[in-house]
């Protein structure tokens, strides 16, 4: 007897092949049968006529590391059809750390269920939290560097390099699937190419993957891609280029050359792929606009530089010299921490500056200082034509670049990018409407493509014996609803989600089932 059967859905199996109508039978955590199951006995039946059934979506670039222990039901992910998240991206993972002070401020302030230091301890606590989706947790280079040498603005010594390699090796031995870098963020910003390659060799030796938020997504984009591909070439590691984009109008023309470089690397045998979200605005800390020297020494040293004095004057001078005046109109204030600055959430920086009677550069410094480096911002400098061009590349998968959120509780209190709620349904809608890749190919980009590249075993396809991570959606209704002015809105049209054979979302809403697993090597 089957535990569940899904009847008469249009199956898009994740391979990119055309769809076909059939029934799916689930027993335990696996797909047991595909075909005519009208006479088969099952404990539960889902009617899928007029619906599309496909593998569960894999969010190839997520930041839910800690929040999955705070809100393990992951509602903003489930309502997008996401059944697996790749976390630990941009060099910022939950482990290894010396203590909670090593975590980003919003993570450290969350009501955590326990403490950890090693990757193994973190993975065990995450598993104990019973997250609703599966989780593939990368190790962040920023955490290795901070653990070994703090936030020093210099190359690592031989001893410090040894410490980083040991931490990474221990994490890989505990099942970590790979390494990520955030080379525009402190402390990763201070690492040279040799340091990254040395770590990548350890990852390659363990069969892992290297994902990189590169040194530039703007004027030095081509140099950044070359550096990333060199890591693959020199070490043999699989490479994932995070949120591939061309930021800033002056750099839009680089898209074709960037794609040609990646295609050439792949043609030469490099295992290189990328991810992207279907929005033309990014989101990161507002302090990302500040120069590299600002971050030396860590948070307290950086905060001191924001106080009145020569360093602040130098910051203001650097900002005004390095940014054209029209740049400031591309920045929107997102989440803020100080109560007096909540009025700026969702407001263009130039409008906030007008309200403060300041130049936008000075207003940005004032906001960053009052928030103690906790301000987030949207940066709207991307080209829609380039976005769809990048998303159409056969090696580009979908990644939200967002942590989970909820419309109530602790995960509802900030002002996130709408990608946190809408990435996958937005891409589905575009495929159905003929804007991007055809729907079977769009499904492949969200399922078997990331499963293969990240070596996620027995997932990403609908076939007998595969894990029953499944999504059923209404192609006429599926869409994103979150906006930049009202981001906390669930997507619609995803009607059922199964994770490891358990119905986690159905027509009545969230079922309370949390059957996700921590997916280690």
Secondary structure, DSSP 8 states (H G I E B T S, - for coil): -BSEEEEEEEEE-SSS---EEEEEEEETTEEEEEE--TT--BS-EEE-TTSEEEE-EEESSB--TTHHHHSTT-HHHHTTTEEEEEES-TT--S-S-SSGGGS-HHHHTS--S----SHHHHHHHHHHT--SSEEEE-EEHHHHHHHHHTT-SS---HHHHHHHHHHHHHHHHTT--EEEEETTSTTGGG--HHHHHHHHHHHHHTT-EEEEE-S-SSTTHHHHHHHHHHHHHHH--EEEETT----SGGGGGGHHHHHHHHHHHHHTT--EEEEE-S-S-EEEEGGGGS-GGGGTT-HHHHHHHHSTTHHHHHHHHHHHHHS-GGGGGGEEE----SGGGGGGTT-BHHHHHHHHTS-HHHHHHHHHHHTTT--EEEE----HHHHHHHHHSTTEEE---B----SSSGGGSS---THHHHHHHHHHHHHHTTSSS-HHHHHHHHTHHHHHHTT-TT-SS--TTSB--EEEE-TTT-B----SSS-----B-EEEEEETTEEEEETTEE-------B---
